[in-house]
């Protein structure tokens, strides 16, 4: 399995086949109202958690010093989890990253907002 190079200025955007075969039965979704964003889980498979941690590190290193939101392409792990939650994803899905405090990151997907509202 090749890991993304998070030292670069870009994140991967396609879901590798091996990532889709992971067992999500022990995963718990905290819901859409969690201040950290829609993709707040516990019990994720190690491979997904590692990718999310690498993405969080990438976002931290590329944050704006005035805490302004930043947009980037959705990562494979984000796309996989959003699909698992039941979203229909556009090919050009973008993640909006904002820091709601000094260290609390919130990720949002404005392109999916109507679908999220329909789920509740």
ZAPALO-85098 format. One record per residue: x, y, z of N, C-alpha, C in turn; residue in one letter. Coordinates in Angstrom, 1 decimal, always signed. Atoms other than C-alpha are relative to their C-alpha. Layout:
N
SITE   n_px   n_py   n_pz  ca_px  ca_py  ca_pz   c_px   c_py   c_pz resn
SITE      X      Y      Z      X      Y      Z      X      Y      Z    A
...
This chain:
120
SITE   n_px   n_py   n_pz  ca_px  ca_py  ca_pz   c_px   c_py   c_pz resn
SITE   +0.8   -1.2   +0.0   +0.0   +0.0   +0.0   +0.9   +1.2   +0.0    X
SITE   -0.7   -1.2   +0.0   +1.4   +3.3   -0.9   -0.7   +1.1   +0.8    X
SITE   +0.6   -1.1   -0.9   +0.9   +6.2   +1.5   +0.2   +1.3   -0.8    X
SITE   -0.1   -1.3   +0.6   +0.3   +9.7   +0.3   +1.2   +0.8   +0.6    X
SITE   -1.1   -0.8   -0.5   +3.3  +12.1   +0.5   -0.6   +1.3   +0.5    X
SITE   +0.6   -1.2   -0.6   +1.9  +14.7   +2.9   +0.9   +1.2   +0.1    X
SITE   -0.9   -1.1   +0.0   +5.0  +16.8   +2.6   -0.2   +0.9   -1.2    X
SITE   +0.2   -0.8   +1.2   +3.9  +18.0   -0.8   -1.1   +1.0   +0.3    X
SITE   +1.0   -1.0   -0.2   +1.4  +20.8   -1.3   -1.4   -0.5   -0.5    X
SITE   +1.3   +0.6   +0.5   -1.3  +18.5   -2.7   -0.3   -1.3   +0.8    X
SITE   +0.5   +1.2   -0.6   -3.4  +15.7   -1.2   -0.5   -0.9   -1.1    X
SITE   +0.6   +0.9   +1.0   -4.5  +12.6   -3.1   -1.5   +0.2   +0.0    X
SITE   +1.4   -0.2   +0.1   -8.1  +12.7   -4.3   -0.8   -1.2   -0.4    X
SITE   +0.7   +1.2   +0.4   -8.9   +9.2   -5.6   +0.0   -1.0   +1.1    X
SITE   +0.1   +1.0   -1.1  -10.0   +6.4   -3.3   +0.7   -1.3   -0.5    X
SITE   -0.6   +1.3   +0.4   -7.6   +3.4   -3.5   -0.9   -1.2   +0.2    X
SITE   +0.9   +1.2   -0.2   -9.3   +0.0   -3.9   +0.2   -0.6   +1.3    X
SITE   -0.2   +0.6   -1.3   -7.7   -1.3   -0.7   -0.7   +0.7   +1.1    X
SITE   +0.7   -0.8   -1.1   -9.3   +1.5   +1.3   -1.5   -0.3   +0.0    X
SITE   +1.4   +0.3   +0.0  -12.8   +0.5   +0.2   -0.3   -1.4   +0.6    X
SITE   +0.3   +1.3   -0.5  -12.4   -3.0   +1.5   +0.2   -0.1   +1.6    X
SITE   -0.2   +0.0   -1.5  -11.8   -2.0   +5.2   -1.3   -0.3   +0.7    X
SITE   +1.2   +0.4   -0.8  -14.1   -3.3   +7.9   -0.3   +1.2   +0.9    X
SITE   +0.4   -1.1   -0.8  -16.1   -0.4   +9.4   -1.0   -0.3   +1.1    X
SITE   +1.1   +0.4   -1.0  -18.3   -2.4  +11.8   +0.2   +0.5   +1.4    X
SITE   -0.3   -0.6   -1.3  -16.6   -1.0  +14.9   +0.0   +1.5   +0.0    X
SITE   -0.1   -1.5   +0.1  -16.8   +2.6  +13.7   -1.3   +0.6   +0.5    X
SITE   +1.2   -0.8   -0.5  -19.1   +5.1  +15.5   +0.1   +1.4   -0.5    X
SITE   +0.0   -1.4   +0.5  -20.1   +8.3  +13.9   -0.7   +0.9   +1.1    X
SITE   +0.5   -0.9   -1.1  -20.6  +11.2  +16.4   -1.2   +0.9   -0.5    X
SITE   +1.1   -0.8   +0.4  -23.2  +12.9  +14.2   +0.5   +1.3   -0.8    X
SITE   -0.3   -1.2   +0.8  -23.3  +16.0  +12.0   +0.1   +1.3   +0.8    X
SITE   -0.1   -1.2   -0.8  -23.5  +18.5  +14.8   +1.3   +0.2   +0.8    X
SITE   -1.2   -0.1   -0.7  -20.1  +17.8  +16.3   +0.8   +1.2   -0.5    X
SITE   -0.8   -1.2   +0.4  -18.0  +21.0  +16.3   +1.2   -0.2   -0.9    X
SITE   -1.2   +0.4   +0.8  -15.1  +19.2  +14.6   -0.5   -0.3   -1.4    X
SITE   +0.5   +0.3   +1.3  -17.3  +18.5  +11.6   -0.7   -1.3   -0.2    X
SITE   +0.8   +1.1   +0.3  -19.2  +15.8   +9.9   +0.7   -1.4   +0.1    X
SITE   -0.7   +1.2   +0.0  -16.5  +13.2   +9.9   +0.7   -0.3   +1.3    X
SITE   -0.6   +0.3   -1.3  -15.9  +12.7  +13.6   -0.5   -1.4   +0.4    X
SITE   +0.3   +1.4   -0.3  -15.7   +9.0  +14.4   +0.9   -0.5   +1.1    X
SITE   -0.9   +0.8   -0.8  -14.3   +6.6  +16.9   +0.0   -1.4   -0.6    X
SITE   -0.1   +1.4   +0.4  -13.1   +3.1  +16.2   +0.2   -0.2   -1.5    X
SITE   -0.2   +0.1   +1.4  -12.1   +3.7  +12.6   +1.2   -1.0   -0.2    X
SITE   -1.1   +0.9   +0.4   -9.8   +1.1  +10.9   +1.3   +0.9   +0.0    X
SITE   -1.3   -0.7   -0.2   -6.1   +2.0  +11.5   +0.4   +0.8   -1.3    X
SITE   -0.4   -0.6   +1.2   -5.5   +2.8   +7.8   -0.8   +1.3   -0.3    X
SITE   +0.7   -1.2   +0.2   -8.3   +5.3   +7.6   +0.4   +1.1   +1.0    X
SITE   -0.4   -0.9   -1.1   -7.4   +6.9  +10.9   +1.4   +0.6   -0.3    X
SITE   -1.3   -0.5   +0.4   -3.8   +7.2   +9.7   -0.1   +1.1   -1.1    X
SITE   +0.2   -1.0   +1.1   -4.9   +9.0   +6.5   -0.7   +1.3   +0.5    X
SITE   +0.6   -1.2   -0.6   -7.2  +11.3   +8.5   +1.0   +0.8   +0.8    X
SITE   -1.1   -0.7   -0.8   -4.3  +12.1  +10.9   +1.0   +0.8   -0.9    X
SITE   -0.9   -0.7   +0.9   -2.0  +12.9   +8.0   -0.6   +1.2   -0.7    X
SITE   +0.7   -1.2   +0.5   -4.6  +15.2   +6.5   -0.2   +1.1   +1.0    X
SITE   +0.1   -1.0   -1.1   -5.1  +16.9   +9.8   +1.3   +0.8   +0.1    X
SITE   -1.4   -0.6   +0.0   -1.3  +17.5   +9.9   +0.2   +0.9   -1.2    X
SITE   -0.2   -0.8   +1.2   -1.3  +18.8   +6.3   -0.8   +1.3   +0.2    X
SITE   +0.8   -1.2   -0.2   -4.2  +21.2   +7.2   +0.6   +0.9   +1.0    X
SITE   -0.6   -0.8   -1.0   -2.4  +22.4  +10.3   +1.2   +0.7   -0.6    X
SITE   -1.2   -0.6   +0.6   +0.8  +23.1   +8.3   -0.4   +1.1   -1.0    X
SITE   +0.4   -0.9   +1.1   -1.2  +25.0   +5.6   -1.1   +0.9   +0.5    X
SITE   +1.0   -0.9   -0.5   -3.6  +26.9   +7.9   +0.4   +1.5   -0.2    X
SITE   -0.2   -1.4   +0.2   -4.0  +30.6   +7.5   +0.2   +0.6   +1.4    X
SITE   -0.3   -0.5   -1.3   -2.6  +32.6  +10.4   -1.1   +0.8   +0.6    X
SITE   +1.2   -0.7   -0.5   -5.9  +34.6  +10.7   -1.2   -0.9   +0.1    X
SITE   +1.0   +1.0   -0.1   -7.9  +31.4  +10.8   -1.1   +0.2   -1.1    X
SITE   +0.9   -0.1   +1.2   -9.5  +32.1   +7.4   -0.2   -1.4   -0.5    X
SITE   +0.3   +1.3   +0.6  -11.2  +29.1   +5.8   +0.9   -0.2   -1.2    X
SITE   -0.8   +0.3   +1.1   -9.2  +27.3   +3.2   -0.7   -1.2   -0.7    X
SITE   +0.6   +1.1   +0.8  -10.5  +25.0   +0.4   +1.0   -0.8   -0.7    X
SITE   -0.9   +1.0   +0.7   -8.8  +21.9   -0.9   -0.9   -1.1   -0.5    X
SITE   +0.7   +1.2   +0.5   -9.9  +18.8   -2.8   -0.2   -1.0   +1.2    X
SITE   +0.2   +1.0   -1.0  -11.5  +16.1   -0.6   +1.0   -1.2   -0.2    X
SITE   -0.9   +1.1   +0.0   -9.1  +13.3   +0.3   -0.7   -1.3   -0.2    X
SITE   +0.6   +1.3   +0.1   -9.7   +9.6   -0.4   -0.7   -0.5   +1.3    X
SITE   +0.6   +0.5   -1.3  -10.4   +8.9   +3.3   -1.3   +0.8   +0.2    X
SITE   +1.2   -0.8   -0.1  -12.9  +11.8   +3.4   -1.1   -0.4   -0.9    X
SITE   +1.0   +0.4   +1.0  -14.6  +10.7   +0.2   -0.6   -1.4   +0.4    X
SITE   +0.5   +1.3   -0.5  -14.8   +7.1   +1.6   -1.0   +0.1   +1.1    X
SITE   +0.9   -0.2   -1.2  -16.4   +8.2   +4.9   -1.3   +0.7   -0.4    X
SITE   +1.2   -0.6   +0.5  -18.8  +10.5   +3.2   -0.9   -0.9   -0.7    X
SITE   +0.8   +1.0   +0.7  -19.9   +7.8   +0.9   -0.6   -1.1   +0.9    X
SITE   +0.5   +0.9   -1.0  -20.2   +5.4   +3.8   -1.2   +0.5   +0.8    X
SITE   +1.1   -0.7   -0.7  -22.5   +7.9   +5.5   -1.2   +0.2   -0.9    X
SITE   +1.1   +0.0   +0.9  -24.7   +7.8   +2.4   -0.1   +1.2   -1.0    X
SITE   +0.0   -1.1   +1.0  -23.7  +10.9   +0.4   +0.3   -0.4   -1.4    X
SITE   -0.3   +0.2   +1.5  -23.6  +11.0   -3.4   +1.0   +1.1   -0.3    X
SITE   -1.1   -1.0   +0.2  -20.3  +12.7   -4.2   +0.2   +0.4   -1.4    X
SITE   -0.4   -0.4   +1.3  -19.5  +14.9   -7.1   +1.5   -0.3   -0.3    X
SITE   -1.4   +0.3   +0.2  -16.2  +14.2   -8.8   +1.0   +1.1   +0.5    X
SITE   -0.9   -1.1   -0.4  -14.8  +17.6   -7.9   -0.3   +0.5   +1.5    X
SITE   +0.3   -0.3   -1.3  -15.7  +17.5   -4.2   +1.1   +0.8   +0.7    X
SITE   -1.0   -0.8   -0.7  -14.0  +20.2   -2.2   -0.3   +0.0   +1.5    X
SITE   +0.1   +0.0   -1.5  -13.4  +20.3   +1.6   +0.4   +1.5   +0.4    X
SITE   -0.3   -1.3   -0.6  -13.5  +23.7   +3.4   +0.5   -0.3   +1.4    X
SITE   -0.7   +0.2   -1.3  -11.1  +23.7   +6.3   +0.0   +1.3   +0.8    X
SITE   -0.1   -1.2   -0.8  -11.5  +26.2   +9.1   +0.4   -0.4   +1.4    X
SITE   -0.3   +0.2   -1.4  -10.1  +26.4  +12.6   -0.9   +0.8   +0.8    X
SITE   +0.9   -0.7   -0.8  -12.8  +27.3  +15.0   +0.5   +0.5   +1.3    X
SITE   -0.8   -0.5   -1.1  -10.3  +27.8  +17.8   +1.5   -0.2   -0.4    X
SITE   -1.4   +0.1   +0.3   -6.5  +27.8  +18.0   +0.4   -1.4   -0.6    X
SITE   -0.5   +1.3   +0.4   -6.3  +24.0  +17.5   -1.2   -0.9   -0.5    X
SITE   +1.2   +0.9   +0.4   -9.9  +22.7  +16.7   -0.3   +0.3   -1.5    X
SITE   +0.2   +0.0   +1.4  -10.2  +22.0  +13.0   -1.4   -0.5   -0.3    X
SITE   +1.3   +0.4   +0.5  -13.6  +21.8  +11.3   +0.0   -0.1   -1.5    X
SITE   +0.1   +0.2   +1.5  -14.1  +20.3   +7.8   -1.4   +0.0   -0.4    X
SITE   +1.4   +0.0   +0.5  -17.2  +21.0   +5.8   +0.0   -0.2   -1.5    X
SITE   +0.2   +0.2   +1.4  -18.5  +20.2   +2.4   -1.3   +0.7   -0.5    X
SITE   +1.1   -0.7   +0.5  -20.8  +22.9   +1.1   -0.8   -0.6   -1.1    X
SITE   +0.6   +0.7   +1.2  -21.5  +20.9   -2.1   -1.0   -1.1   +0.5    X
SITE   +0.8   +1.1   -0.5  -23.2  +18.3   +0.1   -1.0   +0.5   +1.1    X
SITE   +0.8   -0.6   -1.1  -25.1  +20.6   +2.5   -1.5   -0.4   -0.2    X
SITE   +1.4   +0.4   +0.2  -28.5  +19.9   +0.9   -0.3   -1.5   +0.3    X
SITE   +0.1   +1.4   -0.3  -28.0  +16.2   +1.1   +0.0   -0.3   +1.5    X
SITE   -0.1   +0.1   -1.5  -27.0  +16.5   +4.8   -1.3   +0.4   +0.6    X
SITE   +1.3   -0.5   -0.5  -30.2  +18.5   +5.5   -1.1   -1.1   -0.2    X
SITE   +1.0   +1.0   +0.3  -32.3  +15.8   +3.8   +0.2   -1.3   +0.8    X
SITE   -0.3   +1.2   -0.9  -30.6  +13.1   +6.0   -0.6   +0.1   +1.4    X
SITE   +0.4   -0.2   -1.4  -31.7  +14.7   +9.2   -1.5   +0.0   +0.2    X
